[in-house]
Amino acid sequence: MKTAITEMFGIEHPIIQGGMHYVGFAELAAAVSNAGGLGVITGLTQRTPELLAKEIARCGDMTDKPFGVNLTFLPTFAAPPYPEYIAAIREGGVKIVETAGRSPEQYMPALKAGGIKVIHKCTSVRHSLKAEQIGCDAVSVDGFECGGHPGEDDMPNMILLPRAAEELKIPFIASGGMADARSLVAALALGAAGVNMGTRFIATKEAPVHNNVKQALVAATELDTRIIMRALRNTERVLKNAGVERLMEIEREKGALLKIDDILDEVAGVYPKVMVDGDMDAGAWSCGMVVGLIHDVPTVKELIDRIMADAERLIRGRLTGFLEADSKEALKVA
């Protein structure tokens, strides 16, 4: 399957693994790339640029296929040394960067000087157009279904993707609600050139997270995510657990007066406790509504091969079948 995204990134299948905190290590990124997709290392999970350089080298030892690095620009108490992270990416020979959070505009010259293709995650058409304007090569359009931060517009992908297709000149991929061949075929029909999968890739054998996390995803339904931090305009979709219930109770008590300090225990330092230690009630961690479509824990290759084979069957069988049935009916009438 060739799309603008497979051609741009030199990959076999239009499937990208999104950046995920304490999930996007070399093991997962290499597995996705080796299976024909685009694997992505999560840059800021590596605490220093030096550690990121080592992780990039480690991934390069595991695959000879293209892989990328996610770099999230978010307001933090102590801003990460982004220029040094970008230097590590460039020196590691990585040619694809997924940016997220705040606009990457001030860092675009450094990224472009390294011959890097930039794909920016956006939750609205207006932000996607801004990304196009500042020179991003592609965008990842995130619908309200997505895990993590869906923005403040609450726009689902059935509307957001075709709106992006109407406005954008650069290619875009669909993110949020992507799990299988149905997701991929629907995204292509709505104008995307591929899909970004986050939550679905956590429930794979190669994902370097505690087995409790994978089993929680298999057990959960589409009704088991919650929206938090809306009062802070930092809305996040997370998996329901005891820590999230505590957080939501504080949100109800504080209302519009909520401050980040009020819920710090439920959001700070949670990922190592969940992903490494397997403490499923430690606090809030990102998870998409797509969890309702996760029923097994295959290898990455099994998952991607299944998606591509099923997508071909959907396109050639089910969808083409509708056209053929219509043609036969037309012939009868004639």
C-alpha positions as CSV (number, residue, x, y, z in Angstrom):
1,M,0.0,0.0,0.0
2,K,1.5,3.3,-1.1
3,T,0.4,6.6,0.3
4,A,2.0,10.1,0.6
5,I,3.2,9.0,4.1
6,T,4.9,5.7,3.0
7,E,6.7,7.6,0.2
8,M,7.7,10.5,2.5
9,F,9.2,8.3,5.2
10,G,10.4,5.4,3.2
11,I,8.2,2.8,5.0
12,E,6.2,-0.2,3.7
13,H,2.9,0.3,5.5
14,P,1.1,3.6,6.4
15,I,1.2,2.8,10.2
16,I,3.1,4.9,12.7
17,Q,3.7,4.2,16.3
18,G,3.0,7.3,18.4
19,G,5.3,8.7,21.0
20,M,4.3,7.4,24.4
21,H,5.9,8.2,27.8
22,Y,7.8,5.2,29.3
23,V,6.6,3.0,26.3
24,G,8.4,4.4,23.3
25,F,11.8,2.7,23.9
26,A,14.1,1.2,21.3
27,E,12.5,-2.3,21.6
28,L,9.1,-1.2,20.5
29,A,10.3,1.3,17.9
30,A,12.6,-1.2,16.2
31,A,9.8,-3.9,16.2
32,V,7.4,-1.5,14.5
33,S,10.0,-0.4,11.9
34,N,11.0,-4.0,11.3
35,A,7.4,-4.9,10.6
36,G,7.1,-2.2,7.9
37,G,5.7,0.7,9.9
38,L,7.4,3.7,11.5
39,G,8.6,3.1,15.0
40,V,9.1,6.1,17.3
41,I,11.3,6.6,20.3
42,T,9.9,8.9,23.0
43,G,12.6,11.6,23.4
44,L,11.7,13.0,26.8
45,T,11.4,9.6,28.5
46,Q,15.2,9.7,28.2
47,R,16.1,12.0,31.1
48,T,19.1,13.6,29.3
49,P,20.1,14.2,25.7
50,E,23.0,11.8,26.3
51,L,20.6,9.1,27.3
52,L,18.5,9.8,24.2
53,A,21.7,9.5,22.0
54,K,22.3,6.0,23.5
55,E,18.7,5.0,23.0
56,I,18.9,6.0,19.3
57,A,22.1,4.0,18.9
58,R,20.4,1.0,20.6
59,C,17.5,1.2,18.2
60,G,19.8,1.5,15.2
61,D,21.4,-1.7,16.3
62,M,18.0,-3.4,16.2
63,T,16.7,-2.2,12.8
64,D,18.1,-1.0,9.5
65,K,14.7,0.5,8.7
66,P,13.7,4.2,9.2
67,F,12.5,5.2,12.7
68,G,11.7,8.5,14.3
69,V,11.9,10.3,17.6
70,N,9.0,12.1,19.4
71,L,9.8,15.4,20.9
72,T,7.0,17.0,23.0
73,F,7.1,20.7,23.7
74,L,5.1,21.2,26.9
75,P,5.2,23.8,29.7
76,T,7.1,22.2,32.5
77,F,8.6,23.5,35.8
78,A,12.1,23.1,34.3
79,A,12.2,23.2,30.5
80,P,14.2,20.4,29.0
81,P,17.3,21.4,27.0
82,Y,15.5,21.1,23.6
83,P,18.5,22.2,21.5
84,E,20.6,19.5,23.0
85,Y,17.9,16.9,22.4
86,I,17.7,18.0,18.8
87,A,21.5,17.8,18.5
88,A,21.4,14.2,19.8
89,I,18.7,13.4,17.2
90,R,20.7,14.9,14.4
91,E,24.0,13.3,15.4
92,G,22.2,10.0,15.7
93,G,21.2,10.2,12.0
94,V,17.5,10.2,12.7
95,K,15.6,11.8,9.8
96,I,12.0,11.8,11.1
97,V,10.8,13.7,14.2
98,E,7.3,13.7,15.6
99,T,6.7,16.9,17.5
100,A,3.8,17.5,19.9
101,G,2.5,19.9,22.4
102,R,3.4,23.5,21.7
103,S,4.4,24.7,18.3
104,P,7.8,23.6,17.2
105,E,8.3,26.8,15.2
106,Q,11.4,28.1,17.1
107,Y,13.1,24.7,16.6
108,M,12.2,24.2,12.9
109,P,15.5,25.8,11.6
110,A,17.6,23.3,13.7
111,L,15.5,20.4,12.6
112,K,15.5,21.3,8.9
113,A,19.2,21.9,9.0
114,G,19.6,18.3,9.9
115,G,17.5,17.2,6.9
116,I,14.8,16.0,9.2
117,K,11.1,15.5,8.2
118,V,8.8,16.9,10.8
119,I,5.3,15.6,11.6
120,H,3.5,17.6,14.2
121,K,0.6,16.4,16.3
122,C,-2.5,18.6,16.1
123,T,-6.0,18.5,17.6
124,S,-7.6,21.0,15.3
125,V,-7.6,22.2,11.7
126,R,-6.3,25.6,12.7
127,H,-3.3,24.2,14.4
128,S,-2.7,21.9,11.5
129,L,-2.7,24.9,9.1
130,K,-0.2,26.6,11.4
131,A,2.0,23.5,11.3
132,E,1.8,23.6,7.5
133,Q,2.7,27.3,7.4
134,I,5.8,26.9,9.5
135,G,7.2,24.2,7.3
136,C,6.1,20.9,8.9
137,D,6.2,18.1,6.3
138,A,3.1,16.3,7.6
139,V,0.7,16.5,10.5
140,S,-0.9,13.9,12.8
141,V,-4.5,14.9,13.3
142,D,-5.7,13.8,16.8
143,G,-9.4,13.3,17.3
144,F,-11.3,13.6,20.6
145,E,-11.1,9.8,20.9
146,C,-7.3,9.8,21.4
147,G,-5.4,8.9,24.6
148,G,-3.5,11.7,26.1
149,H,-4.3,15.3,25.3
150,P,-7.2,15.7,22.8
151,G,-7.3,19.5,23.0
152,E,-10.3,21.6,24.0
153,D,-12.5,21.3,20.9
154,D,-13.9,17.8,21.5
155,M,-13.9,17.1,17.8
156,P,-14.2,13.4,16.8
157,N,-12.3,12.1,13.8
158,M,-15.4,11.5,11.6
159,I,-15.5,15.3,11.4
160,L,-11.9,16.4,12.0
161,L,-10.3,14.2,9.4
162,P,-12.4,15.3,6.4
163,R,-12.1,18.9,7.5
164,A,-8.3,18.5,7.5
165,A,-8.5,17.0,4.1
166,E,-10.5,20.0,2.9
167,E,-7.9,22.5,4.2
168,L,-4.4,21.0,4.2
169,K,-2.0,20.7,1.3
170,I,0.5,18.6,3.2
171,P,-0.3,14.9,4.0
172,F,-1.7,14.0,7.4
173,I,-2.3,10.8,9.4
174,A,-5.2,9.9,11.6
175,S,-4.6,9.5,15.3
176,G,-7.2,8.6,18.0
177,G,-9.4,5.5,17.7
178,M,-6.9,3.6,15.4
179,A,-6.6,-0.1,16.2
180,D,-7.2,-2.3,13.2
181,A,-7.9,-2.6,9.5
182,R,-11.3,-1.0,9.8
183,S,-9.6,2.1,11.4
184,L,-7.0,2.2,8.6
185,V,-9.5,1.9,5.7
186,A,-11.9,4.4,7.3
187,A,-9.0,6.9,7.8
188,L,-7.9,6.6,4.2
189,A,-11.5,7.1,3.1
190,L,-11.7,10.3,5.2
191,G,-8.6,11.7,3.5
192,A,-5.7,10.6,5.7
193,A,-2.6,9.0,4.3
194,G,-2.1,6.6,7.2
195,V,-2.7,6.1,10.9
196,N,-0.9,6.7,14.2
197,M,-1.5,4.0,16.8
198,G,-0.6,4.6,20.5
199,T,-2.7,2.6,22.9
200,R,-3.0,-0.4,20.5
201,F,0.9,-0.8,20.4
202,I,1.1,-0.9,24.2
203,A,-0.8,-4.2,24.1
204,T,1.9,-6.0,22.1
205,K,4.5,-8.5,23.2
206,E,7.4,-6.2,22.4
207,A,6.0,-3.2,24.3
208,P,8.5,-2.8,27.2
209,V,5.8,-2.4,29.9
210,H,4.6,-4.5,32.8
211,N,2.2,-7.3,31.9
212,N,-0.4,-5.8,34.2
213,V,-0.7,-2.8,31.8
214,K,-1.3,-5.1,28.8
215,Q,-3.9,-7.2,30.6
216,A,-5.7,-4.0,31.8
217,L,-6.0,-2.9,28.2
218,V,-7.4,-6.2,27.1
219,A,-9.9,-6.2,30.0
220,A,-11.1,-2.6,29.5
221,T,-14.0,-1.5,27.3
222,E,-14.6,1.7,25.4
223,L,-16.4,3.0,28.5
224,D,-13.4,2.8,30.7
225,T,-11.6,6.1,29.9
226,R,-12.0,9.3,31.7
227,I,-11.4,13.0,30.8
228,I,-9.4,14.9,33.5
229,M,-7.8,18.3,34.0
230,R,-10.4,20.2,31.9
231,A,-10.6,23.0,34.4
232,L,-6.8,23.5,33.8
233,R,-7.3,23.6,30.0
234,N,-4.9,20.7,29.9
235,T,-7.5,18.0,29.1
236,E,-6.3,14.5,29.1
237,R,-7.9,11.1,28.4
238,V,-6.8,8.4,30.8
239,L,-7.8,4.9,31.8
240,K,-10.1,4.7,34.8
241,N,-8.5,3.5,38.0
242,A,-8.4,4.2,41.8
243,G,-5.9,7.1,41.3
244,V,-8.1,8.7,38.6
245,E,-11.2,8.4,40.9
246,R,-9.3,10.2,43.6
247,L,-8.2,12.9,41.2
248,M,-11.8,13.4,39.8
249,E,-13.1,13.7,43.4
250,I,-10.7,16.5,44.0
251,E,-11.8,18.1,40.7
252,R,-15.4,18.0,41.8
253,E,-14.6,19.6,45.2
254,K,-12.4,22.4,43.8
255,G,-14.4,23.1,40.6
256,A,-13.1,26.2,38.7
257,L,-10.6,26.9,41.6
258,L,-8.6,23.7,40.8
259,K,-4.8,24.1,40.6
260,I,-2.3,21.6,39.4
261,D,-0.9,21.4,42.9
262,D,-4.2,20.0,44.1
263,I,-3.8,16.8,42.0
264,L,0.0,16.6,41.8
265,D,0.1,13.2,43.6
266,E,-2.2,11.6,41.0
267,V,-0.3,13.0,37.9
268,A,3.4,13.4,38.8
269,G,5.8,10.5,38.5
270,V,3.0,8.1,37.7
271,Y,4.4,6.5,34.5
272,P,7.3,4.5,36.1
273,K,4.9,3.2,38.8
274,V,2.5,2.0,36.2
275,M,4.6,1.0,33.2
276,V,7.6,-0.4,35.2
277,D,6.1,-1.5,38.5
278,G,2.7,-2.5,37.2
279,D,0.8,-0.5,39.9
280,M,-2.4,0.0,38.0
281,D,-4.0,2.4,40.5
282,A,-0.9,4.7,40.9
283,G,-2.6,7.6,39.1
284,A,-3.5,9.0,35.7
285,W,-2.0,7.6,32.6
286,S,-3.0,8.2,29.0
287,C,-5.2,5.7,27.2
288,G,-7.5,6.1,24.2
289,M,-11.1,5.0,23.8
290,V,-9.8,2.5,21.3
291,V,-9.0,0.3,24.3
292,G,-12.5,-1.1,23.6
293,L,-11.1,-2.7,20.4
294,I,-8.1,-4.3,22.0
295,H,-8.7,-8.0,22.6
296,D,-5.3,-9.7,22.5
297,V,-1.6,-9.1,22.9
298,P,0.1,-10.1,19.6
299,T,3.6,-9.5,18.4
300,V,4.0,-6.2,16.6
301,K,4.5,-8.0,13.3
302,E,1.4,-10.1,13.8
303,L,-0.6,-7.0,14.5
304,I,0.7,-5.0,11.5
305,D,0.4,-8.0,9.1
306,R,-3.1,-8.6,10.3
307,I,-4.1,-5.0,9.8
308,M,-2.7,-4.9,6.2
309,A,-4.2,-8.3,5.2
310,D,-7.6,-7.4,6.6
311,A,-7.4,-3.9,5.0
312,E,-6.9,-5.5,1.6
313,R,-9.8,-7.8,2.2
314,L,-12.0,-4.9,3.3
315,I,-11.1,-2.8,0.2
316,R,-11.1,-5.6,-2.4
317,G,-14.0,-7.6,-0.9
318,R,-16.5,-5.6,1.1
319,L,-16.1,-2.2,-0.5
320,T,-15.6,-3.3,-4.1
321,G,-18.4,-5.7,-3.6
322,F,-20.8,-2.9,-3.0
323,L,-19.8,-1.3,-6.3
324,E,-20.1,-4.6,-8.2
325,A,-23.5,-5.3,-6.6
326,D,-24.7,-1.9,-7.7
327,S,-23.3,-2.5,-11.3
328,K,-25.1,-5.8,-11.5
329,E,-28.4,-4.2,-10.4
330,A,-27.9,-1.5,-12.9
331,L,-27.5,-4.1,-15.7
332,K,-30.7,-5.8,-14.6
333,V,-32.6,-2.6,-14.8
334,A,-31.1,-1.8,-18.3
